[in-house]
Amino acid sequence: MYDLTGFQRDLLYVAASEDEPHGLALKDELEQYYESQIHHGRLYPNLDTLVEKGLIEKGQLDRRTNYYQVTQRGYREIEARREWEDQYVSPEI
């Protein structure tokens, strides 16, 4: 996960929190977190990067809507990242 941008990492975390979310659901969640608008031109290329890296799978809900599911590798990467962060950040904070 060291090669992901902060936005890609946040996108992966948000996708892991939902069951097969579609792109607009991910966009809405991230817009709340960032408190600013996220354009499709930023969202979908970053989702595609996560798909290419094998961290997310892309499926089709209908002819116009895709869903995204975090892969087992994606969950392993999230867990490894959290373990790494725990070395530096005390859980009591």
N, C-alpha and C positions, 0 to 999 in steps of 0.2 A: 504494500500500500504506500510505500515511501515515494513512489513515482506518481501518485495522484495529486492533483491540485486540492486545495482546501474545499473548493466548491464540489469537486467530484466526490471527495470523502463525505461531505455533508449529504450529497445526493444519495450515496450508498447507504448511509445511516437512515435517512428518511425512508428509502425504499424497503429497508429491513423492518421498519416499524409497521408496515401495512401488508396486507395479503393481496398480491397482484395489483398494485396501484397503477392507474393509467397516468400518462404524462402530466395532464393538467392537475391531478391530485397532488403529485409531487411538486409541481410548480407552485400551487397554492400554499402548501406547507412551507416551502422554502421562502416564499415571499413574506409570510408571517414572521419567520425567523430573521431574515435579513432586513425586514421593514422597508423593502423597496421592490420595484417591479423586476421580474426576471423575464427576459424576452425568449421567445421560442428559439432564436438563433444561438442562444447560450445554452438552453436546457437540452435540446435534442442532440446536438453534437457531443455534449458531455455524457449523455446517456449512451450514445453509440460507442464512445470510448470505453465505458464500463462494460458494455456487451462484448466488445473486441477483446478486452482483457480477461473475459470469462468470469467477471464478478457479478454480472446480472444477465439473465436470459430475457429475451424479448418475445412476447407472444401476441396473438391477435384476438381481441374481444369481438370485434366485428370489422367490417370493411374499412372503417374510418378510425378505429380506436385500438391502440396497442396497450398491452399491460407489461409490466416489468416485475421480474421475480429475482430476488437475490439468490445466487447459487450457493452450494455448499462451500465452494472456494471463497466466495464473497463473505460468508459468515465466519470462516476461519480467519480471513484477513482482518475482519472487524475485531474478532477476539484477540488476535495477536497485537493489533494496534492498541486495544484497551489495556492489555497486559503491559505493553511498553510504556503507555502513558502513566499507569499506576506506579511505575518505578520513580517517577518524577513528581507526581502530584499525590499528596496525602489524601486518603479517603475521608479524613475528618474535616477537610476544607468545605 
